[in-house]
Amino acid sequence: MKVNSVSAAVLFSVTLVAPVSAADLRQPFIVPEAKPAADDDWSFAVSPYSWAAGISGDVAQFGLPEVHLESDFGDILKDLDFGFMAIGEARHDRFSIFGDIMYTKVSSGVTTPLGIAAGSVDTTSETFAGLVGVGYAILDDSRGNLDVVAGARLWHASTEISFSGGLLDGVSDSDSATWVDAIAGVRGRYFLTASLYVSAWGLIGAGQADLDWDIAAGLGYEFNERISATAGYRALGVDYSHDGFVFDVVQQGPILGLVVRF
């Protein structure tokens, strides 16, 4: 049960760590909508971001019983090896194509109390989530836009456990799951002043998961036509289970982003 708790906690804390290194502090989310293009040209925007999220929920892997998680961002950050998050968009008139990628790698190690079965247990977990969608602006003017959107999100999570010392010395095992969910919702941006704007995102869907949802809202400041900074709050939840692999969690916390348009 000790191995179960450690491996499950490490696996699912992967999805909420910060996007750079453990000393810093990146589907969403502050919407990095592209600046309207002149004439009939396409415009583009990309936004790396940081998400200081905590996690709560129930998880299971390796065929073991479910474990309840309740971890804040500080607990997760200390085990972070690497993470990267970014979103991007291409826009033409009222139409848009957008995407979000999240990748994180976390490792953790513990020593067992007696050291009979194993002296120590090490876990390495990786998670990737990729979102691709299309949108159409039902409202679009000089102050902002409101888009209806639809797309799909691909999830992949894997964990490897290895034992050192004791009866299980040199033994290792891995467990993983990959699934896809269809999602739909709205997103938008509205300028309060010439430089200050609010933005928001709301998605909900299902597929191989029973439920997949993602909401965010924030405040942005446009320094010039190419560079903006955003700050807000994001919450994301997913409920997936298959063949003993359970991922039923909610992640939430503040988010910071830099938007570059071209």
ZIGILIN-V776294 format. One record per residue. OMEGA is omega in degrees with one decimal (999 if undefined). NEAR is the number of other ideal C-beta (glycine too) atoms within 10 Angstrom. D_FIRST is the distance of its C-alpha to the first C-alpha in whole Angstrom. Layout:
# ZIGILIN-V776294
omega = (OMEGA	OMEGA)
near = (NEAR	NEAR)
d_first = (D_FIRST	D_FIRST)
This chain:
# ZIGILIN-V776294
omega = (176.8	178.6	179.6	-177.1	-177.2	-176.5	179.3	-179.0	-179.4	-178.0	-170.9	170.0	177.5	-170.4	-174.2	-177.3	-177.3	-168.4	-176.2	177.6	-177.7	179.1	-179.2	-160.3	999	999	999	-1.0	170.4	-172.1	-178.4	-172.4	-178.3	175.9	-179.7	-176.7	176.7	178.3	-176.9	-177.3	170.0	171.8	-172.6	176.3	176.1	-175.3	166.6	-177.0	178.1	-177.9	-179.3	-171.2	167.6	-176.3	172.2	179.1	-177.7	-178.2	175.6	176.7	-180.0	178.4	-178.3	-178.9	179.4	176.8	177.6	179.3	174.5	-174.9	174.5	-174.6	-179.7	178.1	-175.7	-172.9	-175.6	179.8	-177.1	172.5	-177.3	175.2	177.5	177.4	177.4	174.0	-179.6	-178.3	167.8	-175.3	176.1	-176.9	179.7	-175.7	178.7	171.2	-176.2	179.9	177.7	174.4	175.8	175.0	178.2	176.7	-177.3	175.0	-177.9	177.8	177.7	173.2	179.8	-174.7	-175.2	178.9	-179.2	178.1	177.9	178.1	179.2	178.7	178.8	178.1	173.9	-175.8	176.8	177.4	174.8	173.2	-178.9	-179.0	174.1	-178.1	175.9	-178.2	175.7	-177.1	176.1	172.4	-176.3	175.4	-175.0	-179.1	-178.7	-178.1	173.2	-176.8	164.0	-172.3	175.2	-178.8	-179.4	177.9	176.5	176.6	168.9	178.4	179.3	177.6	173.8	177.2	176.7	-176.4	177.1	179.6	177.4	-176.9	-177.4	-177.1	179.2	179.6	176.4	179.0	179.1	177.4	-177.3	176.5	176.0	179.6	-177.5	177.7	171.6	-176.9	177.1	179.4	-178.6	170.8	-177.5	177.9	-179.0	-179.6	175.4	174.8	179.1	-176.7	-174.7	-178.2	172.1	177.6	-177.8	-175.6	175.8	-179.2	173.3	-179.3	-179.4	179.6	171.6	168.6	177.9	-179.4	178.5	-178.1	-172.9	178.3	177.2	174.3	-178.4	-180.0	-178.6	176.9	-178.6	-179.3	175.5	-175.9	-176.3	-170.6	173.4	173.0	-178.4	175.6	-179.2	-176.3	-178.6	172.6	-179.1	178.4	177.0	-179.3	-178.4	173.8	178.5	176.8	177.3	177.0	-175.3	177.5	-177.4	-170.0	171.2	176.6	-179.6	179.2	-179.6	-177.9	177.7	-178.9	173.4	-176.6	177.2	-179.5	177.9	999)
near = (8	12	19	18	14	18	27	27	23	24	32	29	28	28	25	27	30	25	23	16	12	16	8	12	19	25	24	27	30	30	29	28	27	20	16	15	15	7	4	7	10	13	17	16	22	16	25	18	26	20	29	19	24	18	25	14	19	17	25	21	27	16	10	16	11	16	20	12	20	10	16	14	20	10	14	26	20	9	19	22	16	15	26	14	25	18	25	18	24	15	24	14	13	13	13	23	16	26	16	25	17	27	18	25	17	28	16	18	14	16	11	18	7	8	13	11	16	24	15	15	21	18	21	20	29	19	24	17	20	16	23	14	22	13	24	13	20	12	13	15	9	7	11	17	21	15	26	15	20	14	21	15	25	15	23	15	24	17	23	17	24	18	20	18	16	15	10	18	13	9	13	12	13	13	21	15	20	12	19	14	23	13	20	13	19	14	25	22	22	14	15	12	8	7	12	11	21	17	25	18	26	17	25	14	19	15	17	15	21	12	14	26	19	23	18	25	17	23	14	23	14	19	10	8	9	12	12	25	15	25	14	22	15	23	16	26	18	24	17	22	18	12	8	14	18	22	24	20	20	16	24	20	18	15	24	19	28	17	28	14	21	10)
d_first = (0	4	5	5	6	9	10	10	12	14	15	17	18	20	23	24	25	28	31	32	31	28	31	33	32	32	33	35	36	39	42	44	47	49	53	55	57	61	63	61	58	55	53	49	47	43	41	38	36	33	31	29	26	23	21	19	18	15	13	12	12	12	12	8	9	11	10	13	14	17	18	22	24	24	20	20	24	23	21	23	25	27	28	31	33	36	38	42	45	48	50	54	56	54	51	48	45	42	39	36	33	30	28	25	23	20	19	16	15	13	14	11	13	14	15	15	13	13	15	14	12	15	15	18	18	22	23	27	28	32	34	38	41	44	46	49	51	52	54	55	57	58	56	53	51	49	47	46	43	41	39	35	32	30	27	24	21	19	16	16	14	15	14	17	18	17	17	15	18	19	17	16	16	17	16	19	21	25	27	30	31	35	36	39	40	43	43	46	48	50	53	53	56	57	54	51	49	46	44	41	39	38	36	34	34	31	31	28	26	27	28	29	31	32	34	36	39	41	44	46	49	51	52	55	55	52	50	48	45	42	40	38	35	32	30	28	26	25	23	22	20	21	19	16	16	16	18	19	20	23	24	27	29	33	34	37	39	42	44	47	50	52)
